[in-house]
Amino acid sequence: DWKDKIFITNQGEIEGRIDPSPYHPIRLTAIKKIKSSKVQLLPLKEVAEFSKKLVTSKSDDLIFLGLENIESNTGIFVPSEEKKKSFGTALTFEKGDVLFPKLRPYLNKVYLAEFDGVCSTEFYVLKAKKCDRMYLFWFLNSQLVVNQTSYLMTGNTLPRLQTEEVENLLIPLPPIQIQNKIIEQMKQIKEARKLKETEAQQLLDSINDYVLDEL
């Protein structure tokens, strides 16, 4: 029952949460699938550095990136029609960083930076340390992660993730050969999307099963 689940999660999965959402079957199933992997598992805080370089004024040569600039599920950057001229506080990021959203994670707006810039503080800026950055982007963009984070939100008006729970997301770390194979599959999917939208969507729907088989 729910009391048993709280006891189990207090051994390492979730601490301090007594609301029912974290124990939703969809989330627990996603965690079970990840833990069934035969490869090394590490929390995100050990796999990537959480960069927290803040700026309070905008440089004209740096693009400002908000949640509205990232397409859901695909992670494609969508430029704003007008450049943002000013902001309160923002985070700096570099090409190759992975931007992971705090706000409304079910929208799945994960982005692999293609340029240096500044972004909303509603993102976590991650610098991959123990895996390929493209692999990290893919995994955080996968339904396995969405199925977890969608049930970890707090707040009603602006539901967002708490840093500690993001830091403890488990990341499978297969050998680099498997990482490269997954990355190559994702590149092919991205190219397919440009040529044929419907076909690309079918490939994206099947990629989770493919990677789980590889892991």
FIDO-574189 format. One record per residue (C-alpha): x, y, z. Coordinates in steps of 0.1 Angstrom, whole numbers, padded with zeros to 4 digits, always signed. Example, Ala and Ser with C-alpha at 12.3 -4.5 7.8 and 13.67 -1.06 7.14 Angstrom:
FIDO-574189
+-------+-------+-------+
!    c1 !    c2 !    c3 !
+-------+-------+-------+
! +0123 ! -0045 ! +0078 !
! +0137 ! -0011 ! +0071 !
+-------+-------+-------+
//
This chain:
FIDO-574189
+-------+-------+-------+
!    c1 !    c2 !    c3 !
+-------+-------+-------+
! +0000 ! +0000 ! +0000 !
! +0010 ! +0037 ! +0000 !
! +0028 ! +0034 ! +0034 !
! +0050 ! +0006 ! +0020 !
! +0058 ! +0027 ! -0010 !
! +0069 ! +0056 ! +0012 !
! +0091 ! +0033 ! +0032 !
! +0107 ! +0019 ! +0000 !
! +0113 ! +0053 ! -0015 !
! +0128 ! +0066 ! +0017 !
! +0156 ! +0040 ! +0010 !
! +0168 ! +0062 ! -0019 !
! +0141 ! +0069 ! -0045 !
! +0122 ! +0098 ! -0030 !
! +0125 ! +0114 ! +0003 !
! +0101 ! +0138 ! +0020 !
! +0072 ! +0134 ! -0004 !
! +0039 ! +0121 ! +0010 !
! +0016 ! +0134 ! -0018 !
! +0003 ! +0106 ! -0041 !
! +0017 ! +0118 ! -0074 !
! +0053 ! +0104 ! -0071 !
! +0038 ! +0069 ! -0065 !
! +0017 ! +0070 ! -0097 !
! +0020 ! +0036 ! -0115 !
! +0033 ! +0053 ! -0147 !
! +0062 ! +0068 ! -0128 !
! +0070 ! +0037 ! -0109 !
! +0070 ! +0016 ! -0141 !
! +0094 ! +0040 ! -0157 !
! +0118 ! +0037 ! -0128 !
! +0114 ! -0001 ! -0128 !
! +0123 ! -0002 ! -0165 !
! +0154 ! +0019 ! -0159 !
! +0165 ! -0002 ! -0130 !
! +0161 ! -0034 ! -0150 !
! +0189 ! -0022 ! -0172 !
! +0221 ! -0042 ! -0169 !
! +0243 ! -0011 ! -0174 !
! +0257 ! +0013 ! -0148 !
! +0231 ! +0037 ! -0133 !
! +0241 ! +0071 ! -0118 !
! +0221 ! +0101 ! -0106 !
! +0221 ! +0130 ! -0129 !
! +0241 ! +0151 ! -0105 !
! +0270 ! +0127 ! -0110 !
! +0266 ! +0125 ! -0147 !
! +0264 ! +0162 ! -0154 !
! +0274 ! +0195 ! -0138 !
! +0246 ! +0219 ! -0130 !
! +0259 ! +0252 ! -0143 !
! +0245 ! +0282 ! -0124 !
! +0263 ! +0312 ! -0140 !
! +0238 ! +0341 ! -0137 !
! +0237 ! +0374 ! -0156 !
! +0215 ! +0404 ! -0151 !
! +0220 ! +0423 ! -0183 !
! +0218 ! +0412 ! -0219 !
! +0246 ! +0413 ! -0244 !
! +0234 ! +0421 ! -0279 !
! +0254 ! +0393 ! -0295 !
! +0238 ! +0366 ! -0273 !
! +0204 ! +0351 ! -0280 !
! +0179 ! +0348 ! -0251 !
! +0162 ! +0315 ! -0250 !
! +0129 ! +0309 ! -0232 !
! +0106 ! +0279 ! -0228 !
! +0085 ! +0292 ! -0257 !
! +0116 ! +0289 ! -0280 !
! +0118 ! +0251 ! -0277 !
! +0094 ! +0228 ! -0295 !
! +0079 ! +0200 ! -0274 !
! +0092 ! +0165 ! -0277 !
! +0116 ! +0173 ! -0306 !
! +0138 ! +0198 ! -0288 !
! +0140 ! +0220 ! -0319 !
! +0149 ! +0257 ! -0314 !
! +0122 ! +0281 ! -0326 !
! +0136 ! +0316 ! -0329 !
! +0115 ! +0345 ! -0315 !
! +0101 ! +0370 ! -0340 !
! +0115 ! +0398 ! -0319 !
! +0147 ! +0398 ! -0300 !
! +0144 ! +0401 ! -0262 !
! +0160 ! +0434 ! -0253 !
! +0161 ! +0430 ! -0215 !
! +0154 ! +0406 ! -0187 !
! +0157 ! +0404 ! -0149 !
! +0181 ! +0374 ! -0143 !
! +0191 ! +0347 ! -0167 !
! +0215 ! +0318 ! -0169 !
! +0244 ! +0316 ! -0194 !
! +0248 ! +0285 ! -0215 !
! +0274 ! +0272 ! -0241 !
! +0271 ! +0253 ! -0273 !
! +0267 ! +0216 ! -0263 !
! +0250 ! +0222 ! -0230 !
! +0217 ! +0204 ! -0223 !
! +0189 ! +0227 ! -0211 !
! +0163 ! +0208 ! -0190 !
! +0131 ! +0226 ! -0180 !
! +0119 ! +0231 ! -0145 !
! +0084 ! +0243 ! -0155 !
! +0057 ! +0220 ! -0168 !
! +0080 ! +0191 ! -0176 !
! +0052 ! +0172 ! -0193 !
! +0057 ! +0196 ! -0222 !
! +0091 ! +0179 ! -0227 !
! +0111 ! +0210 ! -0238 !
! +0147 ! +0196 ! -0235 !
! +0172 ! +0214 ! -0257 !
! +0208 ! +0206 ! -0268 !
! +0223 ! +0240 ! -0273 !
! +0235 ! +0248 ! -0308 !
! +0250 ! +0281 ! -0298 !
! +0262 ! +0302 ! -0268 !
! +0235 ! +0322 ! -0252 !
! +0214 ! +0331 ! -0221 !
! +0183 ! +0314 ! -0210 !
! +0154 ! +0317 ! -0186 !
! +0160 ! +0305 ! -0151 !
! +0132 ! +0280 ! -0157 !
! +0159 ! +0258 ! -0172 !
! +0186 ! +0237 ! -0156 !
! +0218 ! +0241 ! -0176 !
! +0237 ! +0208 ! -0177 !
! +0272 ! +0201 ! -0188 !
! +0277 ! +0164 ! -0195 !
! +0307 ! +0148 ! -0176 !
! +0303 ! +0110 ! -0177 !
! +0285 ! +0104 ! -0210 !
! +0282 ! +0119 ! -0245 !
! +0262 ! +0152 ! -0244 !
! +0240 ! +0140 ! -0273 !
! +0232 ! +0108 ! -0254 !
! +0223 ! +0128 ! -0223 !
! +0200 ! +0150 ! -0244 !
! +0183 ! +0120 ! -0259 !
! +0178 ! +0103 ! -0226 !
! +0164 ! +0134 ! -0208 !
! +0142 ! +0139 ! -0239 !
! +0128 ! +0104 ! -0237 !
! +0094 ! +0093 ! -0225 !
! +0111 ! +0073 ! -0197 !
! +0120 ! +0107 ! -0181 !
! +0088 ! +0125 ! -0190 !
! +0069 ! +0097 ! -0173 !
! +0088 ! +0104 ! -0141 !
! +0090 ! +0142 ! -0140 !
! +0053 ! +0147 ! -0149 !
! +0045 ! +0133 ! -0115 !
! +0071 ! +0152 ! -0095 !
! +0057 ! +0187 ! -0101 !
! +0048 ! +0210 ! -0072 !
! +0026 ! +0241 ! -0074 !
! -0007 ! +0246 ! -0091 !
! -0004 ! +0278 ! -0111 !
! +0031 ! +0272 ! -0123 !
! +0039 ! +0235 ! -0117 !
! +0077 ! +0230 ! -0116 !
! +0103 ! +0205 ! -0105 !
! +0125 ! +0207 ! -0074 !
! +0162 ! +0206 ! -0079 !
! +0169 ! +0177 ! -0056 !
! +0145 ! +0154 ! -0075 !
! +0160 ! +0164 ! -0108 !
! +0195 ! +0158 ! -0095 !
! +0185 ! +0123 ! -0084 !
! +0171 ! +0112 ! -0118 !
! +0188 ! +0079 ! -0127 !
! +0207 ! +0079 ! -0159 !
! +0218 ! +0046 ! -0176 !
! +0254 ! +0047 ! -0188 !
! +0259 ! +0020 ! -0215 !
! +0293 ! +0016 ! -0231 !
! +0303 ! +0044 ! -0255 !
! +0297 ! +0021 ! -0285 !
! +0261 ! +0017 ! -0275 !
! +0258 ! +0055 ! -0268 !
! +0271 ! +0062 ! -0303 !
! +0247 ! +0037 ! -0318 !
! +0218 ! +0054 ! -0301 !
! +0231 ! +0089 ! -0312 !
! +0233 ! +0077 ! -0348 !
! +0198 ! +0064 ! -0346 !
! +0186 ! +0098 ! -0334 !
! +0205 ! +0116 ! -0361 !
! +0187 ! +0094 ! -0387 !
! +0154 ! +0102 ! -0371 !
! +0161 ! +0139 ! -0372 !
! +0169 ! +0137 ! -0409 !
! +0139 ! +0116 ! -0416 !
! +0117 ! +0142 ! -0399 !
! +0129 ! +0169 ! -0423 !
! +0119 ! +0147 ! -0453 !
! +0087 ! +0131 ! -0440 !
! +0070 ! +0142 ! -0408 !
! +0047 ! +0112 ! -0404 !
! +0075 ! +0087 ! -0409 !
! +0097 ! +0104 ! -0384 !
! +0070 ! +0104 ! -0358 !
! +0066 ! +0066 ! -0361 !
! +0103 ! +0062 ! -0356 !
! +0103 ! +0084 ! -0325 !
! +0074 ! +0064 ! -0311 !
! +0095 ! +0032 ! -0314 !
! +0129 ! +0045 ! -0303 !
! +0122 ! +0038 ! -0265 !
! +0118 ! +0001 ! -0271 !
! +0149 ! -0001 ! -0293 !
! +0171 ! +0015 ! -0267 !
! +0158 ! -0006 ! -0239 !
! +0166 ! -0037 ! -0260 !
! +0202 ! -0024 ! -0265 !
! +0206 ! -0016 ! -0228 !
+-------+-------+-------+
//
